[in-house]
């Protein structure tokens, strides 16, 4: 059952990450900022749990350091195997436009 907010205990159970690790990760990863309710308890949303699962994959399964995981999460460094595409040269862009025009004309004839 989906909920709007989850307690740190529930998130710990869902992700299999100890609460003290979750609190530690909050100090390192600026994207992980659960709100606190009036009682001062952390309340996590679905997107927080998704981020925690990604961090778990990077840190515990792929053995990244927290600094390395932070670079990947913040987009400063691509994850290996998922490199950013290099910009196309002007010549390739021109060729692609010509192919696009050709395909559009062909489509009109059909």
C-alpha positions as CSV (number, residue, x, y, z in Angstrom):
1,X,0.0,0.0,0.0
2,X,1.4,3.3,-1.0
3,X,1.5,6.1,1.5
4,X,2.3,9.8,1.2
5,X,4.9,9.7,4.0
6,X,7.0,7.0,5.6
7,X,8.8,7.1,9.0
8,X,12.5,6.4,9.3
9,X,11.7,3.0,10.7
10,X,9.5,2.1,7.7
11,X,12.1,3.4,5.2
12,X,14.8,1.3,7.1
13,X,12.6,-1.8,6.7
14,X,11.8,-1.1,3.1
15,X,15.3,-0.4,2.0
16,X,17.2,-2.6,4.5
17,X,19.3,0.3,5.5
18,X,19.9,1.1,9.2
19,X,18.4,4.4,10.5
20,X,21.8,5.7,11.5
21,X,23.0,5.2,8.0
22,X,20.0,7.1,6.6
23,X,20.7,10.0,9.0
24,X,24.4,9.9,7.9
25,X,23.5,10.0,4.2
26,X,21.3,13.1,4.9
27,X,24.5,15.0,5.9
28,X,26.2,14.0,2.7
29,X,23.6,14.0,0.0
30,X,21.8,17.3,-0.4
31,X,19.0,15.7,-2.4
32,X,18.1,13.5,0.5
33,X,16.2,15.9,2.8
34,X,13.2,14.3,4.5
35,X,10.9,16.8,6.2
36,X,10.3,16.7,9.9
37,X,6.8,16.6,11.4
38,X,5.7,18.7,14.4
39,X,7.1,16.0,16.7
40,X,10.5,16.3,14.9
41,X,10.3,12.9,13.3
42,X,11.6,12.5,9.8
43,X,8.9,11.9,7.1
44,X,10.1,10.4,3.8
45,X,8.3,10.5,0.4
46,X,8.4,8.0,-2.4
47,X,11.2,10.0,-4.2
48,X,13.3,9.9,-1.1
49,X,13.0,6.1,-1.0
50,X,13.9,5.9,-4.7
51,X,17.0,8.0,-4.0
52,X,17.9,5.8,-1.0
53,X,17.6,2.7,-3.1
54,X,19.9,4.3,-5.8
55,X,22.4,5.2,-3.1
56,X,22.3,1.7,-1.7
57,X,23.0,0.3,-5.2
58,X,25.9,2.6,-5.7
59,X,27.5,2.4,-2.3
60,X,26.8,-1.1,-1.0
61,X,26.4,-3.1,-4.2
62,X,28.7,-1.3,-6.7
63,X,31.2,-0.3,-3.9
64,X,31.4,3.5,-4.7
65,X,32.6,5.8,-2.0
66,X,30.1,8.3,-0.8
67,X,32.0,11.0,-2.6
68,X,31.8,9.0,-5.9
69,X,28.1,8.3,-5.4
70,X,27.5,12.0,-4.7
71,X,29.2,13.0,-8.0
72,X,26.9,10.5,-9.9
73,X,23.7,11.6,-8.1
74,X,24.5,15.3,-8.7
75,X,25.2,14.6,-12.4
76,X,28.8,15.7,-12.2
77,X,30.1,12.4,-13.4
78,X,28.2,9.7,-15.4
79,X,27.9,6.2,-14.1
80,X,30.2,3.9,-16.0
81,X,28.4,2.4,-18.9
82,X,26.1,5.4,-19.0
83,X,28.4,8.1,-20.4
84,X,26.9,11.3,-21.6
85,X,26.5,11.6,-25.4
86,X,29.0,13.8,-27.1
87,X,27.6,16.7,-29.1
88,X,27.3,16.0,-32.8
89,X,29.5,17.8,-35.3
90,X,28.0,20.4,-37.6
91,X,28.5,18.0,-40.6
92,X,26.6,15.2,-38.9
93,X,23.8,17.6,-37.9
94,X,23.5,18.7,-41.5
95,X,23.4,15.1,-42.7
96,X,20.7,14.3,-40.2
97,X,18.5,17.2,-41.3
98,X,18.8,16.1,-44.9
99,X,17.8,12.6,-44.0
100,X,14.9,14.0,-42.0
101,X,13.7,16.1,-44.9
102,X,14.0,13.1,-47.2
103,X,11.9,10.9,-44.9
104,X,9.3,13.7,-44.5
105,X,8.9,14.0,-48.3
106,X,8.8,10.2,-48.6
107,X,6.0,10.1,-46.0
108,X,4.0,12.7,-47.9
109,X,4.1,10.5,-51.0
110,X,2.7,7.5,-49.1
